[in-house]
Amino acid sequence: MIGVNRNGQVWVFAEQHHGKLEDTGLELMSKAKELAKTLNVQLGVVLVGSNIKTLGQTLVRYGADVVYLADHPLLEHYQTNSYTKVIFDLIHKYEPQICLFGATVTGRDLAPRIASATKAGLTADCTDLQIGEHQAGKDGPVHKNLLFQVRPAFGGNIIATIINYDRWPQMATVREGVMAMPVPDTSRKGEIIEIQVHLKADELPLEIIKEHRQDKKVNLKASRIIVAGGAGVGSKENFRLVWDLANALGGAPGATRAAIDLGFIDRDHQVGQTGTTVRPSLYIAVGISGAIQHQAGMQDSAKIIAINNDPEAPILSLAHYKIIGDLNDVVPRMIKAVKERA
Amino acid sequence: MSYNCVVLIKQVPDTKRITGQAMNEDGTVNRAALPAIFNPEDLNALEMAIQIKDKFGGKVTVVTMGLPAAGRVLRESLFRGADDGVLVTDRRAAASDTLATSYILSCAVKKFNPDIVLCGRQAIDGDTAQVGPQCAEKLGMGQVTCVEELIDLKGKSVTARRATGHGWQEVRCKLPALLTVVDTANEPRVSGGKRLMKYKNARTPAEVAVETKAANAGADETTLKKLTEEACNKLKAKGLLIKQWDLDMIEADLKWCGRDGSPTKVHRIQSVVLTAKESKSVDPGEDGIRSMIRELIVDKTIA
């Protein structure tokens, strides 16, 4: 644990695999930059891997003031223990006030391990970060310039704002897809600090035997239009309607967890709290009742059309266009109307 | 070689069934109004542990931290095939965040000196997925998160396939190790009929106290204490008294428990009310649909 360090930087962990930076870390940098500005401190980015020196400059272009670069052959593949050791040492040396990680599988494997070793607080899967003040009790001391870690809890039924005013750094993992990607600026200058790494192979409990990289079958985050189906679609055969409408619109097919559990479509298409968080221009919910867990993943869509035969379905309260009717009639009519325009 | 497994389980409110009645006026969740269930992915962890025992021999112990009512998930574990269970319950553990919780659980786990610790990837009330890795750190063990398949156990190492979010990895980890298990790993078995009959009367001392009080309305404290003790002894003789430990018994340093041990604090809680800003009903007939699509083309939502 480190104490309260008001001059500490705001840090982001830049996740990379095989020399490719993950979007989540970059997205996080735009938010972190804002926080750093408010606090009047620098944005530090931690980059760990092997043969990754060229990525340091990329991170500067994306907004890093300082890049802490740990380059070592034993860091080639992500491993909990080796990455924890490197970042733990860095935190104790430079004492950042905030440390942010993408809430990816890797971020959620690494951040808790570091937080536990550091005995610092960690908030999972935040959807927003702000700077604010907190008073502990009515007459208690006021803590200024704290990191407000905003996250859904209880399956998305409540939004909690979490703070940590004494045992720093203030750490959080941040959900993928909720922050905007920064625009790189090739003229930016920044400092790159190369870190001495001391690791021995026999200290690591893990050995990676095989790795299979499989990109998701669909990139929901990048889709302007998503047509998503729920359990109400009824069957895998009938889910064809969702695919057809998505194709007609040049969009991507999505699904609720219920539809996936019923085997209508592959898990890669899941939208919601445990799936992908999306914010397309248009979200069409077909036969989706609208469990709060699903809403949490699509509520920020610019326009929402909901098609449901149940006028009480919760999804309708979110929709800009409510269509109460049988999806087997409505969806073909929509496909026809879209095609007619051409 | 046989393996000593400890499974960390949690009783959670069924967050899928949260309705308006389950919300307090201040926006917090009224846990008492929600049905309590076995955290789903912890069932997958328990199943994996029982499969290890079936194949290699050894022992499965379940550990939970919670209110006395959490005795129910321990009993359910016994029905499904666990050998032993412990409830860690203590008022001083209230308001623990994930860091304090993992500290307390790790103190309890140490008492069993396990080869493998298993838990669900995350619990549905918080979805943090933090307690597993934090326990592994406190226990000084290697961790394998998001395990989809346990491939092999050989001597002092475990081989498993884990999801990475962009595919999978097969890894070998030295034991002792902690695994967090995802819901696709297996199909948890249901309670065995014989085990159900055997363990249906198993109780934690806290549950015995509650039941004794209910059955002896009006009895004074001393009598209740004596009756509870007698009932506990009877259960113990039959092997049906579930272990119950407090923070002293697991030798936890109070500095790292409960509110004091929790760096994260709640600043504010808001309940979620999601509604669209402008909403219109569209007639499901051909004309209604056509005019909606036209509108979306005009405002360039559809390119």
Chai-1 contact restraints between the chains, C-beta under 6 A:
chainA,res_idxA,chainB,res_idxB,connection_type,confidence,min_distance_angstrom,max_distance_angstrom,comment,restraint_id
A,T80,B,Q143,contact,1.0,0.0,6.0,A-B,restraint_1
A,T104,B,G165,contact,1.0,0.0,6.0,A-B,restraint_2
A,V105,B,C146,contact,1.0,0.0,6.0,A-B,restraint_3
A,V105,B,T164,contact,1.0,0.0,6.0,A-B,restraint_4
A,V105,B,G165,contact,1.0,0.0,6.0,A-B,restraint_5
A,R108,B,A129,contact,1.0,0.0,6.0,A-B,restraint_6
A,D109,B,T145,contact,1.0,0.0,6.0,A-B,restraint_7
A,P112,B,Q130,contact,1.0,0.0,6.0,A-B,restraint_8
A,P112,B,P133,contact,1.0,0.0,6.0,A-B,restraint_9
A,P112,B,Q134,contact,1.0,0.0,6.0,A-B,restraint_10
A,R113,B,P133,contact,1.0,0.0,6.0,A-B,restraint_11
A,R113,B,E137,contact,1.0,0.0,6.0,A-B,restraint_12
A,S116,B,Q134,contact,1.0,0.0,6.0,A-B,restraint_13
A,S116,B,E137,contact,1.0,0.0,6.0,A-B,restraint_14
A,A117,B,E137,contact,1.0,0.0,6.0,A-B,restraint_15
A,A120,B,P263,contact,1.0,0.0,6.0,A-B,restraint_16
A,G121,B,P263,contact,1.0,0.0,6.0,A-B,restraint_17
A,G121,B,T264,contact,1.0,0.0,6.0,A-B,restraint_18
A,T123,B,T264,contact,1.0,0.0,6.0,A-B,restraint_19
A,A124,B,T128,contact,1.0,0.0,6.0,A-B,restraint_20
A,A124,B,Q130,contact,1.0,0.0,6.0,A-B,restraint_21
A,H134,B,H267,contact,1.0,0.0,6.0,A-B,restraint_22
A,A153,B,G126,contact,1.0,0.0,6.0,A-B,restraint_23
A,F154,B,T15,contact,1.0,0.0,6.0,A-B,restraint_24
A,F154,B,V29,contact,1.0,0.0,6.0,A-B,restraint_25
A,F154,B,D125,contact,1.0,0.0,6.0,A-B,restraint_26
A,G155,B,T15,contact,1.0,0.0,6.0,A-B,restraint_27
A,N157,B,I18,contact,1.0,0.0,6.0,A-B,restraint_28
A,N157,B,V272,contact,1.0,0.0,6.0,A-B,restraint_29
A,I158,B,I269,contact,1.0,0.0,6.0,A-B,restraint_30
A,I158,B,S271,contact,1.0,0.0,6.0,A-B,restraint_31
A,I159,B,Q270,contact,1.0,0.0,6.0,A-B,restraint_32
A,I159,B,V272,contact,1.0,0.0,6.0,A-B,restraint_33
A,A160,B,V266,contact,1.0,0.0,6.0,A-B,restraint_34
A,A160,B,I269,contact,1.0,0.0,6.0,A-B,restraint_35
A,T161,B,H267,contact,1.0,0.0,6.0,A-B,restraint_36
A,T161,B,R268,contact,1.0,0.0,6.0,A-B,restraint_37
A,I162,B,T264,contact,1.0,0.0,6.0,A-B,restraint_38
A,I163,B,K265,contact,1.0,0.0,6.0,A-B,restraint_39
A,I163,B,H267,contact,1.0,0.0,6.0,A-B,restraint_40
A,N164,B,P263,contact,1.0,0.0,6.0,A-B,restraint_41
A,N164,B,T264,contact,1.0,0.0,6.0,A-B,restraint_42
A,R167,B,P263,contact,1.0,0.0,6.0,A-B,restraint_43
A,P205,B,G142,contact,1.0,0.0,6.0,A-B,restraint_44
A,P205,B,C173,contact,1.0,0.0,6.0,A-B,restraint_45
A,P205,B,K174,contact,1.0,0.0,6.0,A-B,restraint_46
A,L206,B,G142,contact,1.0,0.0,6.0,A-B,restraint_47
A,L206,B,V171,contact,1.0,0.0,6.0,A-B,restraint_48
A,L206,B,C173,contact,1.0,0.0,6.0,A-B,restraint_49
A,E207,B,R172,contact,1.0,0.0,6.0,A-B,restraint_50
A,I208,B,Q169,contact,1.0,0.0,6.0,A-B,restraint_51
A,I208,B,V171,contact,1.0,0.0,6.0,A-B,restraint_52
A,I209,B,E170,contact,1.0,0.0,6.0,A-B,restraint_53
A,I209,B,R172,contact,1.0,0.0,6.0,A-B,restraint_54
A,K210,B,E170,contact,1.0,0.0,6.0,A-B,restraint_55
A,E211,B,Q169,contact,1.0,0.0,6.0,A-B,restraint_56
A,H212,B,G167,contact,1.0,0.0,6.0,A-B,restraint_57
A,H212,B,W168,contact,1.0,0.0,6.0,A-B,restraint_58
A,R213,B,H166,contact,1.0,0.0,6.0,A-B,restraint_59
A,R213,B,G167,contact,1.0,0.0,6.0,A-B,restraint_60
A,Q214,B,G167,contact,1.0,0.0,6.0,A-B,restraint_61
A,S281,B,T301,contact,1.0,0.0,6.0,A-B,restraint_62
A,L282,B,T301,contact,1.0,0.0,6.0,A-B,restraint_63
A,Q295,B,L274,contact,1.0,0.0,6.0,A-B,restraint_64
A,Q299,B,L274,contact,1.0,0.0,6.0,A-B,restraint_65
A,K303,B,T301,contact,1.0,0.0,6.0,A-B,restraint_66
A,S317,B,T275,contact,1.0,0.0,6.0,A-B,restraint_67
A,L318,B,L274,contact,1.0,0.0,6.0,A-B,restraint_68
A,L318,B,A276,contact,1.0,0.0,6.0,A-B,restraint_69
A,A319,B,A276,contact,1.0,0.0,6.0,A-B,restraint_70
A,H320,B,A276,contact,1.0,0.0,6.0,A-B,restraint_71
A,H320,B,S279,contact,1.0,0.0,6.0,A-B,restraint_72
A,Y321,B,V282,contact,1.0,0.0,6.0,A-B,restraint_73
A,Y321,B,M292,contact,1.0,0.0,6.0,A-B,restraint_74
A,K322,B,S281,contact,1.0,0.0,6.0,A-B,restraint_75
A,I323,B,V282,contact,1.0,0.0,6.0,A-B,restraint_76
A,I323,B,P284,contact,1.0,0.0,6.0,A-B,restraint_77
A,G325,B,P284,contact,1.0,0.0,6.0,A-B,restraint_78
A,V330,B,P284,contact,1.0,0.0,6.0,A-B,restraint_79
A,R333,B,E286,contact,1.0,0.0,6.0,A-B,restraint_80
A,R333,B,I289,contact,1.0,0.0,6.0,A-B,restraint_81
A,M334,B,I289,contact,1.0,0.0,6.0,A-B,restraint_82
A,A337,B,I289,contact,1.0,0.0,6.0,A-B,restraint_83
A,A337,B,R290,contact,1.0,0.0,6.0,A-B,restraint_84
A,A337,B,I293,contact,1.0,0.0,6.0,A-B,restraint_85
A,V338,B,I293,contact,1.0,0.0,6.0,A-B,restraint_86
